[in-house]
Amino acid sequence: MKAVILAGGKGTRLYPYTTILPKSLLPVWDKPILEHIVEYLRGNDIRDIIISIGHLGQLIQNFFQDGSRWGVNITYSMEDFPLGTIAPLRLIEKQLSSTFLVINGDILTDLSVPEMEKFHCSQEWMATVATTHRKVPVDFGVLSVQDQRITDFQEKPVLHYSVSMGLYLFQKEIFRYIPSEGYFGFDDLMKVCLEKNVPVGAYPYSGLWKDLGRREDYENLASDNMK
């Protein structure tokens, strides 16, 4: 299996950290985020990696070069302008195998890719999305209103969601649903798949997951570096 790491974004949520470094090269513990991801993929027996780069991408190429230092083979795909999370795959379609992994370049997880792949193949999904559970507290009293009459009230409810972890398995046939040009994100792909009744699976995971594109998650881990 080949893996694609999406590392082309500008990291605007982490500004000003990302004015001099791409988000995926920001340090966590003793190494850049992206190095953790490369080692994670190698630990899951994935040795062929394509890194999709854009903003300050030359710094990523200079750091990882061909990947031999980590026991993997790394090649690069350059976005000349932002394409979203899914459209960059168009640039490397011919390089991808029948089943391939896509992972955001700003997450940390210990999810087992072989276990996820087993689930993906057993269900014959076109795509499988790794998901985790999140609780979102609402700091207000929430009203349900119909015809200007209050029909329900909840004091500071906690909402429960399954959220995407930014890690996906795709069959190559997914390219049928990716337009040949223009910006196209993961949200766009999900809308198209739902509209066309394309089978997409959810692989729930309750272990380690950090979205380091979020300032809160990144600064919490970065503060651990200082302890």
N, C-alpha and C positions, 0 to 999 in steps of 0.2 A: 504493500500500500504506500502511496505517496501522500505527503501532507503539504498543505498550503498554509502558511502563516500570513495573516493580513496585518501588515505593519506600515501601511501607507498613509494613515491618517495624520492630521495636524495636531491632535491631542489638545484641542481647545479647552476641554474641561480641566486640564492640568496646567494651563497658563498661569504663571510665567515660566514654570519649569521647562516647558517644551519650546522655548524660544531659542535655546542653544543645543538641545538634544531631542531626537525623536522620542516619542513617548516610550517606545519599547526598549530604549537604551537607558532609561532612568534606573537608578540602582535600587535594588531590594535585597536586604541582608548584605551579602558580599559580592553581588554580581548583578548585571542588568536583567530586567524582566525577561527580555528575549532569550538570554542565555538559559534561564530557568526553563523556558518553553522548549528550546532545542534539546536540553538534557532530558526533559520529560518525554519528548517524542522518542529519543534514542532508548530511554528506559522502557518504552512500549514497543520496541523492536521496529521503529520506523526510521529508516536511514536515508531515504530520498526526500528532501525538503525543498520546497520552493518558497522563497520569501517575497511577497508582494510589497514593494517599497514605493515611496513617493516623497513626502516631506522629509528633508534631510537624509534621504535614503543612502547617499554615498557614505555616510558615517556607519550605517549598518553593514554595507558591503566591506568597508575597510576593517571593521571589527571581526566579522565572521569569515570573510574570504570564501574559500570553497568548503568550509566546514570540517576539514580533515582533523583539525585539532580536537574536535568533539566526536570523532568517529562516525561522521555523517557526510553526505554529499549535499551541498547547498548550491542552488542556482537562484537567480533573481529575476523578477519581472517588474519593470518600472511603469508606474502610472504617471503620465505626463500632466494629468490634471485629475482632481478627485473623481472617483467613479462609484463610490459607495462600497458596501461590504461584499456584494455579489458580482457586480459587473467586472471587477479585475480578473475574475476567473476566465472571462472570454479570451484574455490575452495568452492564456496557457492551456487552452482546451486540448490541443493536440498532445500535450505532455502528460496528461492525466490518465490514470488507469480506470478500469470499470467501476471500482469503488475507491473513493478518495476522502481524506479527512481535511476539513478546513477549521482553523482555530484562530481566534482573534489574538493579536500580538500584545495584549495587555491583561491576560488572565493567568492566574495560578490555580492549578487543580491537581488532584492525584487520582482522577477518574481512570479506570482501566479501559484503554481503547479496545483491546481484544474482547472484553466482555460486552462493550457497547456494539462492537462489530457483529458479535454473535447474535445479539438481539436484533440488530438492523437486518441481517441476512435472513434470520428465521421468519421475519414478518414480511419480507419482500417489499420494504418501504422504498420509495423513490428517494426519500431523504429522512434522516433521523436527527432530531435536535436534542442535545443534552440539556436537561432542565433541572432546576433546583427550586426549593421552596423559599419564599420570602414573605415576611410579615411587614405590613406598612401601617404604623399607627397614625390615626387622624387626630389632630389636636383640637378638634372642634366638635360641638354637638351637631350631628347630622340629621337633617329633616327630610322626610319624604312629603312632597306637596302635590296635591292634585286639585285642580280648579280652585287654587288659592286656599285650600283647606289642608291643614297638617294631618297626614294619615299615619305617620310613624316618626319616632324619634329615637336616636341612638347617641348616647354620650360617649364621645371619643372612641369610636369603634376601631378595631384592628382588622385590616383587610388582608386576606390571604391570597397569594398568587403563585402560580408556577411560572418561572421566568427562564428565558434562554441563558445558558452559560457562555454562549459565544464559541461553541464547539459543535461541529456538525459532521455527519457522514452523508455523502451524496453518491448516487449512481450517476454515471456519465450522462444518462438520458435526461438529467436535470437541465442540460443546456437547451433542450427544446423550449424551455420556459423562461430563458434569459434572453432579452432582446439583444440584437446585434450591435447596438450602439447606445450611447447615452448613460446617464447615471442610473444605477439600479441597486437598491439596498436589500438587506435581508427581509425587511418589512414588506417590500414590494414583491419579493419572491413568495412569501407566505400568502399574501393576498391572491396572487395568481394561482398558486397551488390550491387554495381553498375554492376559488371560483371555478377551477377546472376539475375539481374533485381528484386531484393528484394525491396519492397516499403519502402522508408525512407522519412519522412516528415521534413520540416523546419518550426519551430515555431518562427517567428520574434518577437523581443522584443526591445523596445527603452528606457526602464527605466534603473535603476541602474545596472551596471555590472563593476566589477573590477577584473582583473586577477592578483592576488597578487603573482603569481609565476614570474611575470615580475618585475625586480628590480625597474624600473621607477614607476610603479603603487604602489608597496609596499613602497618605500621610500617617495613618495608623501603623502600617508596616514600616514605613521609613523611620518613624519614631522608635520602633523596636531596634533599629540599627544602632541607636545611640545608647541603648541600655547595656 
